[in-house]
Amino acid sequence: MHGVAINENIGTYRDWDDYVSWIEQAHPGQVTIALNAYNGWDSTKPMYTQVYDIYQLILTITNGNSTFDEGYHLIGHSQGALILRSIIEMFGLPVENFISLAGMHQGVYGYGDLSQQPYGNFTEYELTKIFYTETLQNLFSIANWWNDPTDQNGYILGNEFLPVINQQLPNPMVNMKSNFIKSIQGSLYAFGSPQDGTIVPWVTELFGFFDDKFNLLNMTETPIYINDTFGLKTLDQQQKLFIYELPDIKHTQWLTNQEIFENYILDVLT
């Protein structure tokens, strides 16, 4: 089974060079493509724009290519993992295994190592007011995955992207849930680390989040799992969901740590 990978963390497709090399060494002949799209600061463009364009890029690569007739693995890091899940839900893809490395699946509320960015001088309360505006929603990807646990009404009304993807709106799109469940023919593997240092809260990488008092909730305690909003619980009940909490892994180290690759990722890419 061949694979497609995407990175999104103000990084570039070259961040996957180690993975491509390791896969070629372990599985000669296996095609691995790192998507050359939205590199560097282009990755801060609105999520819907990136989702649509990357979906078209995947189709351009896979359609009419017999290499991918039986489907393919998808690997995403950081925002790239959320983009790939969004594509799966919105359009459906013939996915064998979907590997999510430090993806912000329930959004973020905080900025960790991103405090050096232009918005790092604002408080979380101020960022909520800024990010939940039409201007920022149509301008900046982080606004599309900003999730204020103390203002869920504002999140639902002001965030134009993540509540749709996580099917939290009053009238969800039924086909997105069915696409998610049907598309993943193998399993979903989600990886996260308490020492991530960038994504806040880190448990969003494993589909957890804060409650309104900032207590950490694991995946099974969150509304999106309990209510099975987009099919996560269904996937779990089908024994097709695997959650890995690994210690002492910084956000960017998922793509450079060969031990993690060999112990957890390689066997999935068969």
Residue pairs with C-beta under 8 A, 6 or more apart in sequence:
1 30
1 70
1 71
1 72
1 73
1 96
1 97
1 269
1 270
2 30
2 31
2 32
2 33
2 67
2 68
2 72
2 73
3 23
3 30
3 31
3 32
3 33
3 72
3 73
3 74
3 75
3 269
4 32
4 33
4 35
4 58
4 61
4 62
4 72
4 73
4 74
4 75
5 16
5 19
5 20
5 32
5 33
5 34
5 35
5 74
5 75
5 76
5 77
5 80
6 13
6 34
6 35
6 37
6 54
6 75
6 76
6 77
6 80
6 83
6 84
7 13
7 15
7 16
7 34
7 76
7 77
7 78
7 80
7 255
8 38
8 43
8 50
8 76
8 77
8 78
8 79
8 80
8 82
8 83
9 15
9 43
9 77
9 78
9 79
9 80
9 198
9 251
9 252
10 40
10 41
10 43
10 44
11 39
11 40
11 43
11 77
11 78
11 252
12 39
12 40
13 34
13 35
13 36
13 37
13 39
14 34
15 34
15 77
15 252
15 255
16 34
16 255
17 34
18 255
18 256
18 258
18 261
19 32
19 34
19 75
19 255
19 261
19 265
20 32
20 34
22 258
22 261
22 262
22 266
23 30
23 32
23 266
23 269
24 30
24 32
26 266
27 269
27 270
30 269
31 67
33 61
35 54
35 57
35 58
37 50
37 53
37 54
37 57
38 45
38 50
38 53
38 54
43 50
43 79
43 141
44 140
44 141
44 142
45 141
46 137
46 138
46 139
46 140
46 141
46 144
46 161
47 79
47 82
47 83
47 86
47 141
47 144
47 145
47 161
48 144
48 160
48 161
50 83
50 141
51 83
51 86
51 87
51 90
54 83
54 84
54 87
55 87
55 90
55 91
58 87
58 93
61 68
62 68
62 72
68 94
70 94
70 96
71 94
71 95
71 96
71 185
72 94
72 95
72 96
73 95
73 96
73 97
73 98
73 99
73 186
73 268
73 269
74 84
74 88
74 93
74 95
74 97
74 98
74 99
75 98
75 99
75 101
75 265
76 82
76 83
76 84
76 85
76 98
76 99
76 100
76 101
76 103
77 101
77 102
77 103
77 254
77 255
78 101
78 102
78 103
78 104
78 198
78 199
78 251
79 103
79 104
79 141
79 145
80 103
81 100
81 101
81 102
81 103
81 104
81 105
82 103
82 104
82 105
82 145
82 165
84 98
84 100
85 98
85 100
85 103
85 105
85 165
85 180
86 165
87 93
88 95
88 98
88 179
88 180
88 183
88 184
89 165
89 176
89 177
89 179
89 180
89 230
90 165
90 176
90 179
91 179
92 179
92 182
92 183
93 183
94 183
94 185
95 183
95 184
95 185
95 186
96 185
96 186
97 184
97 186
97 187
97 188
97 189
97 268
97 269
98 184
98 186
98 187
98 188
98 189
99 189
99 191
99 265
99 268
100 188
100 189
100 190
100 191
100 205
101 191
101 254
101 255
102 191
102 192
102 193
102 196
102 198
102 199
102 205
102 251
102 254
103 190
103 204
103 205
104 145
104 199
104 204
104 205
105 166
105 190
105 204
105 205
105 207
106 147
106 162
106 166
106 204
106 207
106 208
106 209
106 222
106 224
107 145
107 146
107 147
107 159
107 162
107 204
107 209
108 142
108 145
108 146
108 147
108 199
108 200
108 201
108 204
109 124
109 146
109 147
109 148
109 149
109 200
109 201
109 210
110 124
110 200
110 201
111 117
111 119
111 120
111 198
111 200
112 196
112 197
112 198
112 199
112 200
112 251
113 197
113 198
113 251
114 120
114 198
119 127
119 130
119 142
122 130
124 148
127 146
128 146
128 148
128 151
128 154
130 136
130 143
131 137
131 140
131 142
131 143
131 146
131 158
131 159
132 143
132 146
132 148
132 154
132 155
132 157
132 158
132 159
133 158
136 143
137 143
137 144
137 158
137 159
137 160
137 161
138 160
143 159
144 159
144 160
144 161
144 162
145 159
145 161
145 162
146 155
146 159
147 155
147 159
147 162
147 209
148 154
148 155
149 209
149 210
149 211
149 212
149 214
150 212
152 212
155 162
155 163
156 163
156 168
156 169
162 168
163 169
164 173
165 176
165 230
166 224
166 229
166 230
167 173
167 176
167 177
167 224
167 229
167 230
168 223
168 224
168 229
172 229
172 230
176 230
177 228
177 229
177 230
177 231
178 231
180 230
180 231
180 235
181 231
181 234
181 235
184 235
184 240
186 240
186 268
187 235
187 240
187 241
187 242
187 268
188 235
188 240
188 241
188 242
189 242
189 244
189 264
189 268
190 205
190 206
190 207
190 241
190 242
190 243
190 244
191 205
191 206
191 244
191 246
191 254
191 260
191 264
192 199
192 202
192 203
192 204
192 205
192 206
192 244
192 245
192 246
193 202
193 205
193 245
193 246
193 247
193 248
193 249
193 250
194 202
194 245
194 247
195 202
195 247
195 248
195 249
195 250
196 202
196 205
196 249
196 250
196 251
197 250
197 251
198 250
198 251
199 205
199 251
201 208
201 209
201 210
201 216
203 209
203 216
203 217
203 218
203 219
206 218
206 219
206 243
206 244
206 245
207 219
207 222
207 224
207 225
207 232
207 243
208 216
208 217
208 218
208 219
208 221
208 222
209 216
209 217
209 222
210 216
210 217
211 217
219 225
219 232
219 243
220 226
223 229
224 230
224 232
225 232
225 233
225 236
226 233
228 234
232 241
235 241
244 264
246 260
246 264
249 257
249 260
253 260
254 260
